[in-house]
């Protein structure tokens, strides 16, 4: 990794141009901890959240060749196949430029409230967290919408500093469990707490509209030895399922293939060529975030890549970080050097396949 010392933050801010960045993110509150738990299951989860939801904001790389989608005429050229993950006929979805609009289009197609949609997966109806819909959709991707199912309340005694959870959010106001660390307290409660569960409340405090890092921070700040309650809502896993056929298609004048629809922070979307270097770099940045900070978020990793891909040195990269919304994370100079090392290696073709040691929080 690069060495040296970065400019002080005040100097970085005075020398850098403001670069706005937003992102849907995943926070982690991982460990092993011993606890006792009791489960109180409610009959259903029909208490829908308020209509106010956070629109997903994502970055796209200015380095790619892209085709902007602007106006209803352009948006209608892209049509995606969609099913409800627990079983439904196939619907056709079009005319969206962000996740909130996508959920609304799905809701209209299947005549369900948009507030019941927890998250979407691509090309599988299963709860595969590696297939979550994030900041981009391949033009041939098949969308599966996972909707609210059973609600439950779990009482937990926090006997150690963390719980063994990785938390993400859906870009529209719902935080849910993305990963459970093997051997942790939550892992021992896996008959009650499961991957894909939406965390609706902690100790009667509603988390509708909260970001992943806010939920993770709240869980982390619960004192050791304290008993707390989580209200969770499982994705609906009942009903029939129709497996989509493999297909190639051409919609309007946009050819399917090695292209992706990427959501952007300005409310628009672009069709871009898939960039393997960028994708590999983002994956590695995300590994660093989770390993050393306890945050797992492909969209946050995308923002970091976007901020650094055109920078020539770590000081310029650090200034861009400080002047963006990511600056709120207060990354240390050492951590920024680690991120810069991945970005610089990616741009120069030096990334190698390896795994980081698991040292999550």
Secondary structure, 3 states (H helix, E strand, C coil): CCCCCCCCHHHHHHHCCCCCCCCCCEEEECCCCCCCEEEEECCCCCCCCCCCCCCCCCCCCCCCCEEEECHHHHHCCCEEEEEECCCCCCEEEECCCCHHHHHHHHHHHHCCCHHHEEEEEECCCCCCHHHECCCEEECCCCEEEEEEEEEEEEEEECCCCCCCEEEEECCCCCEEEEEECCCCHHHHCCCCCCCCCEEEEECCEECCCCCHHHHHHHHHCCCCCCEEEEEEEEECCCCCCCCCCCCCCEECCEECCCEEEEECCCCCEEEEECCHHHHHHHHHHHHHHHHHHCECCHHHHHHHHHHHCCCCCHHHHHHHHHCCHHHHHCCCHHHHHHHHHHHHHHHCCCCCCCCCCCCCC
